[in-house]
């Protein structure tokens, strides 16, 4: 049973929240917790009826279609869509809470139901991809909802769809011996999400603040 799948997402969510939003009590609304939990549980129950679609039988196209339906459209696409239509005025980090609940329940499902030996894909790729979606999707959704033009709005919604699609695409690439591209894309995606988030804080606290700090505090030559 994959213990890492069980604990990686909630620990990552807590770390990201405390690092990026140290003063913001985003998760104080009890109704939001209940609604997010119900939607997360509902999407996982619905996806369970199509469990065989997640099995890899050797056909990459069938695997991609099945995983896209279960691991992208239903989990987490259904939860993201529900948040967009019901809570568009709320803070986007509430969507991060919902995704945390969703992937925590998914990790619990995987932990309890799977007893086979794990490979690198199941041990690390799936949890890290979930962390990537948790970190990046709320940012792109917020950018889409705040866009001034239709073209810009669709650009960010397409970015959100691409992020959600990683749940199936990365696994299929891993099955087809293109796993090295997955790790490159994940690293680029996570770095881009952090860049967008840190750059949106303020001009003084943007993504280069760390390097400015180093330069300002570098020891002077005698």
C-alpha positions as CSV (number, residue, x, y, z in Angstrom):
1,X,0.0,0.0,0.0
2,X,1.3,3.4,-1.0
3,X,1.8,5.5,2.1
4,X,3.3,8.3,0.1
5,X,0.1,8.6,-1.9
6,X,-1.8,8.9,1.4
7,X,0.3,11.7,3.0
8,X,2.0,13.6,0.1
9,X,-0.9,15.8,-0.9
10,X,-2.2,17.0,2.5
11,X,1.4,17.7,3.6
12,X,2.2,19.6,0.4
13,X,-1.0,21.6,0.6
14,X,-0.2,22.6,4.2
15,X,3.3,23.6,3.2
16,X,2.2,25.6,0.2
17,X,-0.5,27.3,2.1
18,X,1.8,28.3,5.0
19,X,4.5,29.5,2.6
20,X,2.5,31.4,0.1
21,X,-0.4,32.6,2.3
22,X,1.0,32.8,5.8
23,X,-1.5,35.5,7.0
24,X,-4.6,34.2,5.2
25,X,-7.1,32.0,7.0
26,X,-8.5,30.6,3.8
27,X,-10.0,27.5,5.3
28,X,-12.1,29.0,8.1
29,X,-15.5,28.6,6.4
30,X,-16.9,25.3,7.7
31,X,-19.5,25.3,4.9
32,X,-16.8,25.3,2.3
33,X,-15.2,22.3,3.9
34,X,-18.5,20.4,3.8
35,X,-19.3,21.4,0.2
36,X,-15.8,20.5,-0.9
37,X,-15.9,17.2,0.9
38,X,-19.3,16.2,-0.6
39,X,-18.2,17.1,-4.1
40,X,-14.9,15.3,-3.7
41,X,-16.5,12.2,-2.4
42,X,-19.2,12.3,-5.1
43,X,-16.6,12.6,-7.9
44,X,-14.6,9.7,-6.5
45,X,-17.7,7.5,-6.1
46,X,-18.7,8.4,-9.7
47,X,-15.3,7.5,-11.0
48,X,-15.3,4.2,-9.2
49,X,-18.1,3.0,-11.5
50,X,-15.6,3.3,-14.3
51,X,-12.6,1.7,-12.5
52,X,-11.8,-0.7,-15.3
53,X,-11.1,2.3,-17.6
54,X,-8.1,3.1,-15.4
55,X,-6.5,-0.3,-16.1
56,X,-3.6,-0.5,-18.6
57,X,-4.1,-3.4,-21.0
58,X,-1.3,-2.5,-23.5
59,X,-3.3,-0.2,-25.7
60,X,-2.0,3.3,-25.2
61,X,-4.9,5.0,-26.9
62,X,-7.5,3.2,-24.8
63,X,-5.5,3.9,-21.7
64,X,-5.3,7.6,-22.5
65,X,-9.1,7.8,-23.2
66,X,-10.0,5.9,-20.0
67,X,-7.6,7.8,-17.8
68,X,-8.7,11.1,-19.3
69,X,-12.3,10.3,-18.4
70,X,-11.6,9.1,-14.8
71,X,-8.4,10.9,-13.8
72,X,-9.1,14.2,-15.6
73,X,-12.7,14.9,-16.4
74,X,-14.2,13.3,-13.2
75,X,-11.2,13.7,-10.9
76,X,-10.4,16.6,-10.6
77,X,-12.3,18.2,-13.5
78,X,-15.7,17.8,-11.9
79,X,-14.6,19.5,-8.7
80,X,-12.9,22.4,-10.6
81,X,-16.0,22.9,-12.8
82,X,-18.3,22.9,-9.7
83,X,-16.2,25.5,-8.0
84,X,-16.2,27.7,-11.1
85,X,-19.9,27.7,-11.4
86,X,-20.8,27.9,-7.7
87,X,-18.0,29.9,-6.1
88,X,-16.5,32.2,-8.7
89,X,-16.3,35.2,-6.4
90,X,-14.5,33.2,-3.6
91,X,-10.8,33.3,-3.1
92,X,-9.1,30.8,-5.5
93,X,-7.3,29.2,-2.6
94,X,-10.6,27.8,-1.6
95,X,-10.4,25.7,-4.8
96,X,-7.0,24.6,-3.5
97,X,-8.8,23.4,-0.3
98,X,-11.3,21.4,-2.4
99,X,-8.5,19.8,-4.5
100,X,-6.7,19.0,-1.3
101,X,-9.8,17.2,0.1
102,X,-10.3,15.4,-3.3
103,X,-6.7,14.1,-3.6
104,X,-6.5,13.2,0.1
105,X,-9.6,11.0,-0.4
106,X,-8.1,9.6,-3.6
107,X,-4.9,8.8,-1.8
108,X,-6.9,7.1,1.0
109,X,-8.7,5.1,-1.8
110,X,-5.4,4.0,-3.4
111,X,-3.9,3.2,0.0
112,X,-6.7,0.9,1.1
113,X,-7.6,-0.7,-2.3
114,X,-4.1,-1.5,-3.7
115,X,-1.8,-4.2,-2.4
116,X,0.3,-4.9,-5.4
117,X,4.0,-3.8,-5.7
118,X,4.5,-0.2,-6.9
119,X,6.8,1.2,-9.6
120,X,8.2,4.7,-9.9
121,X,5.0,5.9,-11.6
122,X,2.7,5.0,-8.7
123,X,5.1,5.8,-5.9
124,X,6.1,9.3,-7.1
125,X,4.6,10.4,-10.4
126,X,0.9,10.3,-9.4
127,X,1.4,12.1,-6.0
128,X,3.7,14.8,-7.6
129,X,1.2,15.3,-10.4
130,X,-1.6,15.8,-7.9
131,X,0.6,18.3,-6.1
132,X,1.2,20.1,-9.4
133,X,-2.6,20.3,-10.1
134,X,-3.3,21.4,-6.5
135,X,-0.7,24.2,-6.9
136,X,-1.3,25.4,-10.5
137,X,-5.1,24.9,-11.2
138,X,-6.3,27.5,-8.7
139,X,-3.9,30.1,-10.2
140,X,-5.0,29.6,-13.8
141,X,-8.7,29.5,-12.8
142,X,-8.3,32.8,-10.9
143,X,-6.5,34.3,-14.0
144,X,-9.3,33.2,-16.2
145,X,-12.0,34.6,-14.0
146,X,-10.2,37.9,-13.6
147,X,-9.4,38.3,-17.4
148,X,-10.5,41.5,-19.0
149,X,-11.0,40.0,-22.5
150,X,-12.6,36.8,-23.8
151,X,-9.4,35.8,-25.6
152,X,-7.4,36.0,-22.4
153,X,-10.1,34.2,-20.5
154,X,-10.1,31.3,-22.9
155,X,-6.3,31.2,-22.8
156,X,-6.2,30.6,-19.1
157,X,-9.1,28.1,-19.2
158,X,-7.1,26.1,-21.9
159,X,-4.1,26.3,-19.5
160,X,-6.4,24.9,-16.7
161,X,-7.6,22.1,-19.0
162,X,-4.0,21.2,-19.9
163,X,-3.1,21.0,-16.2
164,X,-6.0,18.7,-15.5
165,X,-5.1,16.6,-18.5
166,X,-1.7,15.9,-17.0
167,X,-3.4,13.3,-14.8
168,X,-3.8,11.0,-17.8
169,X,-1.2,12.2,-20.2
170,X,1.7,11.8,-17.8
171,X,0.8,8.2,-17.0
172,X,0.5,7.3,-20.6
173,X,3.8,8.9,-21.4
174,X,5.3,6.9,-18.6
175,X,3.8,3.7,-20.0
176,X,5.2,4.4,-23.5
177,X,8.9,4.8,-22.3
178,X,8.7,8.6,-22.4
179,X,8.8,9.0,-18.7
180,X,11.8,11.4,-18.7
181,X,9.6,14.0,-20.5
182,X,7.1,13.7,-17.7
183,X,9.6,14.8,-15.0
184,X,10.8,17.6,-17.2
185,X,7.2,18.9,-17.8
186,X,6.4,18.5,-14.1
187,X,9.4,20.5,-13.0
188,X,8.6,23.3,-15.6
189,X,5.0,23.3,-14.6
190,X,5.6,23.6,-10.8
191,X,8.3,26.3,-11.4
192,X,5.9,28.2,-13.6
193,X,3.1,28.0,-11.0
194,X,5.4,29.3,-8.3
195,X,6.6,32.1,-10.6
196,X,3.1,33.2,-11.3
197,X,2.1,33.1,-7.7
198,X,5.1,34.8,-6.2
199,X,5.1,37.4,-9.0
200,X,1.5,38.3,-8.3
201,X,2.1,39.1,-4.6
202,X,3.7,42.5,-5.1
203,X,6.6,44.1,-7.1
204,X,8.7,44.1,-3.9
205,X,7.9,40.5,-3.1
206,X,8.1,38.9,-6.6
207,X,9.9,35.8,-7.8
208,X,13.3,37.6,-7.8
209,X,13.1,38.7,-4.1
210,X,15.3,35.8,-3.0
211,X,18.1,36.8,-5.4
212,X,17.7,40.5,-4.4
213,X,18.1,39.4,-0.8
214,X,21.3,37.5,-1.6
215,X,22.7,40.4,-3.5
216,X,21.9,43.0,-0.9
217,X,23.4,40.8,1.9
218,X,26.5,39.6,0.1
219,X,29.6,40.2,2.2
220,X,31.6,43.2,1.0
221,X,35.2,42.9,-0.1
222,X,37.7,44.6,2.4
